[in-house]
Amino acid sequence: MQKIITHRKQLVEYFLNSSTPEQMSKIGGEFEKLGVFKHSKEAISYTGKKGVAAVLSGLSQRYGWEPIREEGSIIGLFRGTKNITLEPGGQIELSGSPLDNVHQVKKEVEEHLREIKSISEPLGIKWLGLGMQPVSKLKDIQWVPKNRYRIMVPYMEKHGKLSHYMMKKTASIQVNLDYLDEEDFSTKMGTALKLVPIITAIFANSPVSEGKLNGFLSKRACIWNYTDPARCHLINKRFFLKPRFSSYVDYALDVPMFFILRDEGWIEVKNTTFSKYLKEGYQGYRATLDDWELHLSTIFTEVRVRSYIEIRNADCQRMELLPAIPALWKGILYSKNSLAEVLSLLKGVSWENICELYRVVPHQGLRTKIEKVRLLDLAKEILKIARAGLKEQEKLNDKGEDESIYLAQLMQLLIEDELCPAEVIIKNWKGSWHASIDKLIEYSSY
């Protein structure tokens, strides 16, 4: 039985105790993907002989993944330090191991995709590197039968008019990074928050939904603007101005709780913030560190903290660009020189600037301007800084190549062609694809 916690100081210590020495710092990724039936292009269901549950069962039987079940339904898998989890609309996510470099991250993802394709292709299923389901309407996508979602679904429906769209129709790539101490945490978090709209624009990749162009470059990012404001978006101004362990604790304490987990199962917690729960308990239950960790997992800000920093703002990508997401963040946040250069580049960017960019970028992307400067021009400089940071870190593969190789295609796209992934899709959609969903599926499939 876990020790009961009663003081805010214990929550601050949780983050302090999660600090990692530089030589032990790792990088990890969480890679969501959207499943569609090859012939109908509709989202695959959870149930059925050709559904998500069948894919998970196949992975378990063929590749040694251990199943995770709730009330008889398979809702996830684990193998060693890796997990395969399900998002509410049946999106399959690989939660990878903490690894030393992007070379290993790429290898891990490629192995996962080989395995899942071998199970899915005989079932007529394609997995897509897009940020948004391209065909299915919300009502036609089946909910995954996870107990935590049974609690979250009715709550989210009342808090943000597009919350269910976020849950069922979107897919992103998340990057997990360590922090050395509170000063390092403060620098990395402050930098990441300033970069969120720019990186969102660089990786915008959801311009098609319900079978047509939707008017956005990142419809996924737009949807996040209309989800629960108490636990989403950009944390808050207080944290932005002073990103410390204590200010993040204060933010998280004020976020309403969803549930706690005890031997008897998932227990819904209603009308209670973690601050109130810490002081008063709930229906006889008292707060523990496990409750705190579970609560932190229900905060969906673009950058959030658990025992590591998790950056969540990029649309899912085709395999060619997928490793660029962890590479870009690693090149900046794991290099003191890169951090200093980015902070200098963005020195005049205010909280108000970030909030406005966050609102506009889903539609305008890299064409958005900040103080008469195009985000495209800032993005080009940021890419160059990240590339130098990766070269400086000198993490080499078997061929003697450093991690900057994973930015090469992105630099070609952004610096030479001045396009984001969504603009490539739109160009093809209006041109040689002739608005063909088949062409989009073919182009985006893993």
ZASENU-828289 format. One record per residue (C-alpha): x, y, z; residue in three letters. Coordinates in nm, 2 decimals. Example, Ala and Ser with C-alpha at 12.3 -4.5 7.8 and 13.67 -1.06 7.14 Angstrom:
! residues 2
SITE      px      py      pz  res
SITE    1.23   -0.45    0.78  Ala
SITE    1.37   -0.11    0.71  Ser
***
This chain:
! residues 446
SITE      px      py      pz  res
SITE    0.00    0.00    0.00  Met
SITE    0.14    0.34   -0.10  Gln
SITE    0.22    0.60    0.15  Lys
SITE   -0.05    0.88    0.17  Ile
SITE    0.07    1.22    0.07  Ile
SITE   -0.07    1.54    0.23  Thr
SITE    0.16    1.83    0.14  His
SITE    0.23    2.02   -0.18  Arg
SITE    0.60    2.00   -0.10  Lys
SITE    0.59    1.62   -0.17  Gln
SITE    0.46    1.69   -0.52  Leu
SITE    0.75    1.93   -0.59  Val
SITE    0.99    1.67   -0.46  Glu
SITE    0.84    1.41   -0.70  Tyr
SITE    0.97    1.62   -0.99  Phe
SITE    1.30    1.70   -0.82  Leu
SITE    1.36    1.33   -0.76  Asn
SITE    1.29    1.26   -1.13  Ser
SITE    1.59    1.46   -1.24  Ser
SITE    1.84    1.26   -1.45  Thr
SITE    2.22    1.30   -1.48  Pro
SITE    2.33    1.41   -1.83  Glu
SITE    2.52    1.09   -1.90  Gln
SITE    2.20    0.89   -1.83  Met
SITE    1.96    1.11   -2.03  Ser
SITE    1.74    0.92   -2.27  Lys
SITE    1.49    1.00   -2.55  Ile
SITE    1.17    0.82   -2.62  Gly
SITE    0.87    0.85   -2.84  Gly
SITE    0.50    0.77   -2.85  Glu
SITE    0.38    0.71   -3.21  Phe
SITE    0.01    0.71   -3.28  Glu
SITE   -0.13    0.59   -3.61  Lys
SITE   -0.47    0.58   -3.78  Leu
SITE   -0.61    0.25   -3.91  Gly
SITE   -0.84    0.24   -4.22  Val
SITE   -0.98   -0.04   -4.43  Phe
SITE   -0.80   -0.05   -4.76  Lys
SITE   -1.12   -0.07   -4.97  His
SITE   -1.37    0.15   -4.79  Ser
SITE   -1.11    0.40   -4.65  Lys
SITE   -1.32    0.41   -4.33  Glu
SITE   -1.17    0.39   -3.99  Ala
SITE   -1.14    0.04   -3.86  Ile
SITE   -1.36   -0.07   -3.57  Ser
SITE   -1.24   -0.20   -3.24  Tyr
SITE   -1.45   -0.52   -3.26  Thr
SITE   -1.48   -0.77   -3.54  Gly
SITE   -1.26   -1.03   -3.71  Lys
SITE   -1.08   -0.74   -3.89  Lys
SITE   -1.08   -0.49   -3.60  Gly
SITE   -0.83   -0.34   -3.36  Val
SITE   -0.87   -0.62   -3.11  Ala
SITE   -0.79   -0.87   -3.38  Ala
SITE   -0.47   -0.68   -3.47  Val
SITE   -0.36   -0.68   -3.10  Leu
SITE   -0.44   -1.05   -3.07  Ser
SITE   -0.23   -1.12   -3.38  Gly
SITE    0.07   -0.92   -3.24  Leu
SITE    0.04   -1.11   -2.92  Ser
SITE    0.03   -1.45   -3.08  Gln
SITE    0.30   -1.39   -3.34  Arg
SITE    0.55   -1.16   -3.17  Tyr
SITE    0.54   -1.23   -2.80  Gly
SITE    0.36   -0.92   -2.68  Trp
SITE    0.18   -0.98   -2.35  Glu
SITE   -0.18   -0.88   -2.36  Pro
SITE   -0.35   -0.63   -2.12  Ile
SITE   -0.72   -0.69   -2.07  Arg
SITE   -1.01   -0.52   -1.90  Glu
SITE   -1.33   -0.71   -1.85  Glu
SITE   -1.22   -0.97   -2.11  Gly
SITE   -1.13   -0.71   -2.38  Ser
SITE   -0.78   -0.67   -2.50  Ile
SITE   -0.69   -0.30   -2.46  Ile
SITE   -0.31   -0.30   -2.48  Gly
SITE    0.02   -0.50   -2.50  Leu
SITE    0.36   -0.49   -2.34  Phe
SITE    0.70   -0.64   -2.42  Arg
SITE    0.99   -0.55   -2.21  Gly
SITE    1.00   -0.17   -2.17  Thr
SITE    0.77   -0.11   -2.47  Lys
SITE    0.39   -0.08   -2.47  Asn
SITE    0.12   -0.07   -2.73  Ile
SITE   -0.18    0.12   -2.62  Thr
SITE   -0.51    0.23   -2.77  Leu
SITE   -0.64    0.58   -2.81  Glu
SITE   -1.02    0.62   -2.78  Pro
SITE   -1.10    0.59   -3.15  Gly
SITE   -0.89    0.28   -3.20  Gly
SITE   -0.57    0.46   -3.29  Gln
SITE   -0.28    0.23   -3.21  Ile
SITE    0.01    0.39   -3.02  Glu
SITE    0.36    0.25   -2.97  Leu
SITE    0.50    0.38   -2.64  Ser
SITE    0.87    0.32   -2.70  Gly
SITE    1.16    0.24   -2.46  Ser
SITE    1.38    0.51   -2.32  Pro
SITE    1.67    0.50   -2.57  Leu
SITE    2.01    0.66   -2.61  Asp
SITE    1.96    0.82   -2.96  Asn
SITE    1.74    0.88   -3.25  Val
SITE    1.90    0.59   -3.45  His
SITE    1.76    0.35   -3.19  Gln
SITE    1.42    0.53   -3.19  Val
SITE    1.39    0.49   -3.57  Lys
SITE    1.49    0.12   -3.55  Lys
SITE    1.23    0.06   -3.28  Glu
SITE    0.95    0.22   -3.48  Val
SITE    1.05    0.04   -3.80  Glu
SITE    1.04   -0.30   -3.61  Glu
SITE    0.69   -0.20   -3.48  His
SITE    0.56   -0.11   -3.82  Leu
SITE    0.69   -0.43   -3.98  Arg
SITE    0.51   -0.63   -3.71  Glu
SITE    0.18   -0.45   -3.73  Ile
SITE    0.18   -0.45   -4.11  Lys
SITE    0.24   -0.83   -4.12  Ser
SITE   -0.08   -0.87   -3.91  Ile
SITE   -0.29   -0.59   -4.07  Ser
SITE   -0.23   -0.63   -4.44  Glu
SITE   -0.40   -0.98   -4.46  Pro
SITE   -0.70   -0.81   -4.29  Leu
SITE   -0.71   -0.54   -4.55  Gly
SITE   -0.60   -0.27   -4.30  Ile
SITE   -0.37    0.03   -4.38  Lys
SITE   -0.20    0.24   -4.11  Trp
SITE   -0.16    0.60   -4.20  Leu
SITE    0.10    0.87   -4.12  Gly
SITE   -0.16    1.15   -4.10  Leu
SITE   -0.28    1.37   -3.82  Gly
SITE   -0.65    1.32   -3.89  Met
SITE   -0.88    1.04   -4.00  Gln
SITE   -0.93    1.13   -4.37  Pro
SITE   -1.28    0.98   -4.44  Val
SITE   -1.48    0.87   -4.14  Ser
SITE   -1.73    1.09   -3.95  Lys
SITE   -1.72    1.11   -3.58  Leu
SITE   -2.04    0.90   -3.53  Lys
SITE   -1.90    0.62   -3.74  Asp
SITE   -1.59    0.56   -3.53  Ile
SITE   -1.63    0.31   -3.25  Gln
SITE   -1.51    0.38   -2.90  Trp
SITE   -1.25    0.16   -2.75  Val
SITE   -1.39   -0.02   -2.43  Pro
SITE   -1.13    0.10   -2.18  Lys
SITE   -1.26    0.18   -1.83  Asn
SITE   -1.08    0.51   -1.81  Arg
SITE   -1.25    0.62   -2.14  Tyr
SITE   -1.59    0.53   -1.99  Arg
SITE   -1.52    0.80   -1.73  Ile
SITE   -1.35    1.05   -1.96  Met
SITE   -1.60    1.04   -2.25  Val
SITE   -1.91    1.20   -2.09  Pro
SITE   -1.69    1.46   -1.91  Tyr
SITE   -1.50    1.56   -2.22  Met
SITE   -1.82    1.60   -2.41  Glu
SITE   -1.92    1.88   -2.17  Lys
SITE   -1.58    2.05   -2.18  His
SITE   -1.48    2.16   -2.53  Gly
SITE   -1.70    2.12   -2.83  Lys
SITE   -1.44    1.93   -3.03  Leu
SITE   -1.31    1.71   -2.75  Ser
SITE   -1.46    1.39   -2.90  His
SITE   -1.30    1.48   -3.23  Tyr
SITE   -0.97    1.50   -3.06  Met
SITE   -1.02    1.16   -2.89  Met
SITE   -1.15    0.96   -3.18  Lys
SITE   -1.01    1.12   -3.50  Lys
SITE   -0.66    1.25   -3.44  Thr
SITE   -0.31    1.11   -3.42  Ala
SITE    0.02    1.27   -3.31  Ser
SITE    0.38    1.20   -3.24  Ile
SITE    0.50    1.27   -2.89  Gln
SITE    0.87    1.31   -2.77  Val
SITE    0.99    1.23   -2.42  Asn
SITE    1.30    1.39   -2.28  Leu
SITE    1.48    1.41   -1.95  Asp
SITE    1.58    1.71   -1.74  Tyr
SITE    1.90    1.74   -1.53  Leu
SITE    1.77    1.95   -1.25  Asp
SITE    1.53    2.24   -1.19  Glu
SITE    1.73    2.50   -1.38  Glu
SITE    1.75    2.26   -1.68  Asp
SITE    1.38    2.19   -1.65  Phe
SITE    1.30    2.56   -1.65  Ser
SITE    1.51    2.63   -1.96  Thr
SITE    1.38    2.33   -2.15  Lys
SITE    1.02    2.39   -2.07  Met
SITE    1.04    2.76   -2.14  Gly
SITE    1.20    2.69   -2.48  Thr
SITE    0.96    2.42   -2.57  Ala
SITE    0.66    2.63   -2.50  Leu
SITE    0.79    2.91   -2.72  Lys
SITE    0.86    2.66   -3.00  Leu
SITE    0.52    2.48   -2.98  Val
SITE    0.34    2.69   -3.26  Pro
SITE    0.65    2.69   -3.49  Ile
SITE    0.70    2.31   -3.46  Ile
SITE    0.32    2.26   -3.50  Thr
SITE    0.35    2.45   -3.83  Ala
SITE    0.65    2.26   -3.95  Ile
SITE    0.48    1.93   -3.91  Phe
SITE    0.12    2.03   -4.00  Ala
SITE   -0.02    1.72   -4.17  Asn
SITE   -0.40    1.70   -4.15  Ser
SITE   -0.56    1.90   -4.43  Pro
SITE   -0.81    1.63   -4.53  Val
SITE   -1.11    1.50   -4.34  Ser
SITE   -1.45    1.35   -4.43  Glu
SITE   -1.31    1.29   -4.78  Gly
SITE   -1.23    1.65   -4.87  Lys
SITE   -0.99    1.94   -4.80  Leu
SITE   -1.09    2.09   -4.46  Asn
SITE   -0.94    2.44   -4.50  Gly
SITE   -0.66    2.38   -4.25  Phe
SITE   -0.30    2.27   -4.26  Leu
SITE   -0.33    2.11   -3.92  Ser
SITE   -0.70    2.03   -3.85  Lys
SITE   -0.57    1.83   -3.55  Arg
SITE   -0.41    2.14   -3.40  Ala
SITE   -0.73    2.33   -3.46  Cys
SITE   -0.93    2.07   -3.27  Ile
SITE   -0.70    2.10   -2.97  Trp
SITE   -0.80    2.47   -2.95  Asn
SITE   -1.16    2.35   -2.87  Tyr
SITE   -1.09    2.08   -2.61  Thr
SITE   -1.11    2.11   -2.23  Asp
SITE   -0.93    2.44   -2.15  Pro
SITE   -0.87    2.32   -1.79  Ala
SITE   -0.62    2.05   -1.90  Arg
SITE   -0.52    2.13   -2.26  Cys
SITE   -0.35    2.41   -2.46  His
SITE   -0.04    2.59   -2.33  Leu
SITE   -0.04    2.54   -1.95  Ile
SITE   -0.08    2.90   -1.83  Asn
SITE    0.08    3.24   -1.82  Lys
SITE    0.21    3.20   -1.47  Arg
SITE    0.41    2.89   -1.56  Phe
SITE    0.53    3.05   -1.89  Phe
SITE    0.67    3.34   -1.70  Leu
SITE    0.83    3.12   -1.43  Lys
SITE    0.86    2.76   -1.54  Pro
SITE    0.96    2.59   -1.21  Arg
SITE    0.86    2.26   -1.04  Phe
SITE    0.65    2.46   -0.80  Ser
SITE    0.46    2.65   -1.07  Ser
SITE    0.39    2.33   -1.26  Tyr
SITE    0.26    2.17   -0.93  Val
SITE    0.04    2.47   -0.88  Asp
SITE   -0.10    2.43   -1.23  Tyr
SITE   -0.16    2.06   -1.20  Ala
SITE   -0.32    2.09   -0.85  Leu
SITE   -0.60    2.31   -1.01  Asp
SITE   -0.68    2.06   -1.29  Val
SITE   -1.00    1.87   -1.22  Pro
SITE   -0.95    1.50   -1.16  Met
SITE   -1.11    1.22   -1.36  Phe
SITE   -1.04    0.91   -1.15  Phe
SITE   -0.82    0.71   -0.91  Ile
SITE   -0.73    0.35   -0.94  Leu
SITE   -0.76    0.10   -0.65  Arg
SITE   -0.78   -0.28   -0.62  Asp
SITE   -1.16   -0.25   -0.68  Glu
SITE   -1.09   -0.08   -1.01  Gly
SITE   -1.14    0.26   -1.16  Trp
SITE   -1.31    0.51   -0.93  Ile
SITE   -1.46    0.82   -1.08  Glu
SITE   -1.37    1.14   -0.90  Val
SITE   -1.63    1.42   -0.96  Lys
SITE   -1.60    1.79   -0.91  Asn
SITE   -1.27    1.77   -0.74  Thr
SITE   -0.93    1.92   -0.82  Thr
SITE   -0.61    1.75   -0.70  Phe
SITE   -0.56    2.03   -0.46  Ser
SITE   -0.89    1.96   -0.29  Lys
SITE   -0.82    1.58   -0.30  Tyr
SITE   -0.48    1.64   -0.14  Leu
SITE   -0.64    1.83    0.15  Lys
SITE   -0.97    1.65    0.20  Glu
SITE   -0.95    1.31    0.03  Gly
SITE   -1.25    1.18   -0.17  Tyr
SITE   -1.51    0.94   -0.03  Gln
SITE   -1.27    0.80    0.22  Gly
SITE   -0.98    0.77   -0.02  Tyr
SITE   -0.66    0.97    0.03  Arg
SITE   -0.40    1.09   -0.22  Ala
SITE   -0.09    0.88   -0.30  Thr
SITE    0.20    0.93   -0.55  Leu
SITE    0.03    0.68   -0.78  Asp
SITE   -0.28    0.90   -0.78  Asp
SITE   -0.06    1.20   -0.87  Trp
SITE    0.11    1.01   -1.15  Glu
SITE   -0.23    0.90   -1.29  Leu
SITE   -0.36    1.26   -1.26  His
SITE   -0.05    1.39   -1.45  Leu
SITE   -0.14    1.15   -1.73  Ser
SITE   -0.48    1.32   -1.77  Thr
SITE   -0.32    1.66   -1.84  Ile
SITE   -0.31    1.71   -2.22  Phe
SITE   -0.12    2.03   -2.26  Thr
SITE    0.11    2.07   -2.57  Glu
SITE    0.41    2.02   -2.33  Val
SITE    0.34    1.83   -2.01  Arg
SITE    0.55    1.68   -1.73  Val
SITE    0.56    1.35   -1.56  Arg
SITE    0.89    1.21   -1.45  Ser
SITE    1.01    1.35   -1.78  Tyr
SITE    0.91    1.63   -2.03  Ile
SITE    0.66    1.51   -2.29  Glu
SITE    0.61    1.73   -2.60  Ile
SITE    0.29    1.65   -2.78  Arg
SITE    0.23    1.90   -3.06  Asn
SITE    0.32    1.73   -3.39  Ala
SITE    0.08    1.57   -3.63  Asp
SITE    0.15    1.21   -3.72  Cys
SITE    0.39    1.18   -4.02  Gln
SITE    0.48    0.95   -4.30  Arg
SITE    0.78    0.73   -4.22  Met
SITE    1.01    0.95   -4.42  Glu
SITE    0.96    1.24   -4.17  Leu
SITE    0.87    1.06   -3.86  Leu
SITE    1.23    1.04   -3.71  Pro
SITE    1.26    1.42   -3.77  Ala
SITE    1.03    1.50   -3.48  Ile
SITE    1.24    1.34   -3.20  Pro
SITE    1.56    1.45   -3.39  Ala
SITE    1.45    1.82   -3.40  Leu
SITE    1.36    1.83   -3.03  Trp
SITE    1.68    1.64   -2.93  Lys
SITE    1.90    1.87   -3.14  Gly
SITE    1.76    2.17   -2.95  Ile
SITE    1.69    2.06   -2.60  Leu
SITE    1.99    1.83   -2.55  Tyr
SITE    2.24    2.09   -2.66  Ser
SITE    2.33    2.39   -2.44  Lys
SITE    2.45    2.58   -2.74  Asn
SITE    2.13    2.51   -2.94  Ser
SITE    1.92    2.61   -2.64  Leu
SITE    2.10    2.94   -2.61  Ala
SITE    2.07    3.01   -2.98  Glu
SITE    1.70    2.93   -2.99  Val
SITE    1.63    3.15   -2.68  Leu
SITE    1.82    3.43   -2.84  Ser
SITE    1.63    3.39   -3.16  Leu
SITE    1.29    3.40   -2.98  Leu
SITE    1.40    3.65   -2.71  Lys
SITE    1.11    3.90   -2.78  Gly
SITE    0.84    3.63   -2.81  Val
SITE    0.58    3.70   -2.54  Ser
SITE    0.30    3.49   -2.38  Trp
SITE    0.05    3.69   -2.59  Glu
SITE    0.25    3.61   -2.91  Asn
SITE    0.25    3.24   -2.83  Ile
SITE   -0.13    3.23   -2.76  Cys
SITE   -0.21    3.42   -3.09  Glu
SITE    0.02    3.19   -3.29  Leu
SITE   -0.13    2.88   -3.13  Tyr
SITE   -0.47    3.00   -3.25  Arg
SITE   -0.37    3.10   -3.60  Val
SITE   -0.11    2.84   -3.70  Val
SITE   -0.35    2.55   -3.76  Pro
SITE   -0.49    2.75   -4.06  His
SITE   -0.20    2.96   -4.18  Gln
SITE    0.09    2.73   -4.08  Gly
SITE    0.44    2.87   -4.17  Leu
SITE    0.28    3.17   -4.35  Arg
SITE    0.19    3.31   -4.01  Thr
SITE    0.38    3.62   -3.91  Lys
SITE    0.51    3.73   -3.57  Ile
SITE    0.61    4.09   -3.56  Glu
SITE    0.63    4.10   -3.94  Lys
SITE    0.86    3.79   -3.95  Val
SITE    0.73    3.48   -4.12  Arg
SITE    0.73    3.16   -3.91  Leu
SITE    0.88    3.00   -4.21  Leu
SITE    1.20    3.21   -4.17  Asp
SITE    1.22    3.14   -3.80  Leu
SITE    1.16    2.77   -3.87  Ala
SITE    1.45    2.76   -4.12  Lys
SITE    1.69    2.90   -3.85  Glu
SITE    1.56    2.66   -3.59  Ile
SITE    1.62    2.37   -3.82  Leu
SITE    1.98    2.48   -3.87  Lys
SITE    2.03    2.52   -3.50  Ile
SITE    1.89    2.17   -3.43  Ala
SITE    2.11    2.02   -3.70  Arg
SITE    2.42    2.17   -3.54  Ala
SITE    2.30    2.05   -3.20  Gly
SITE    2.28    1.69   -3.32  Leu
SITE    2.62    1.71   -3.49  Lys
SITE    2.76    1.84   -3.16  Glu
SITE    2.62    1.54   -2.97  Gln
SITE    2.80    1.30   -3.20  Glu
SITE    2.57    1.00   -3.16  Lys
SITE    2.67    0.78   -3.45  Leu
SITE    2.51    0.48   -3.62  Asn
SITE    2.69    0.18   -3.77  Asp
SITE    2.78    0.39   -4.08  Lys
SITE    2.94    0.66   -3.88  Gly
SITE    2.65    0.90   -3.94  Glu
SITE    2.52    1.14   -3.67  Asp
SITE    2.15    1.20   -3.59  Glu
SITE    2.14    1.51   -3.82  Ser
SITE    2.06    1.27   -4.11  Ile
SITE    1.70    1.25   -3.98  Tyr
SITE    1.66    1.62   -4.05  Leu
SITE    1.78    1.61   -4.42  Ala
SITE    1.44    1.55   -4.58  Gln
SITE    1.27    1.80   -4.36  Leu
SITE    1.53    2.06   -4.44  Met
SITE    1.48    1.99   -4.81  Gln
SITE    1.11    2.03   -4.77  Leu
SITE    1.12    2.34   -4.55  Leu
SITE    1.43    2.53   -4.67  Ile
SITE    1.44    2.44   -5.04  Glu
SITE    1.07    2.39   -5.12  Asp
SITE    0.93    2.61   -4.84  Glu
SITE    0.64    2.37   -4.78  Leu
SITE    0.51    2.18   -4.48  Cys
SITE    0.37    1.82   -4.52  Pro
SITE    0.01    1.94   -4.55  Ala
SITE    0.10    2.17   -4.83  Glu
SITE    0.25    1.88   -5.03  Val
SITE   -0.08    1.69   -4.98  Ile
SITE   -0.29    1.99   -5.09  Ile
SITE   -0.07    2.05   -5.39  Lys
SITE   -0.11    1.69   -5.50  Asn
SITE   -0.48    1.68   -5.41  Trp
SITE   -0.55    1.97   -5.64  Lys
SITE   -0.31    1.84   -5.90  Gly
SITE   -0.22    1.49   -6.01  Ser
SITE   -0.43    1.31   -5.74  Trp
SITE   -0.75    1.48   -5.87  His
SITE   -0.89    1.48   -5.52  Ala
SITE   -0.85    1.10   -5.49  Ser
SITE   -0.87    0.95   -5.14  Ile
SITE   -0.71    0.64   -5.28  Asp
SITE   -0.40    0.85   -5.37  Lys
SITE   -0.39    1.00   -5.03  Leu
SITE   -0.41    0.66   -4.86  Ile
SITE   -0.14    0.52   -5.09  Glu
SITE    0.09    0.82   -5.02  Tyr
SITE    0.03    0.82   -4.64  Ser
SITE    0.04    0.45   -4.57  Ser
SITE    0.32    0.29   -4.37  Tyr
***
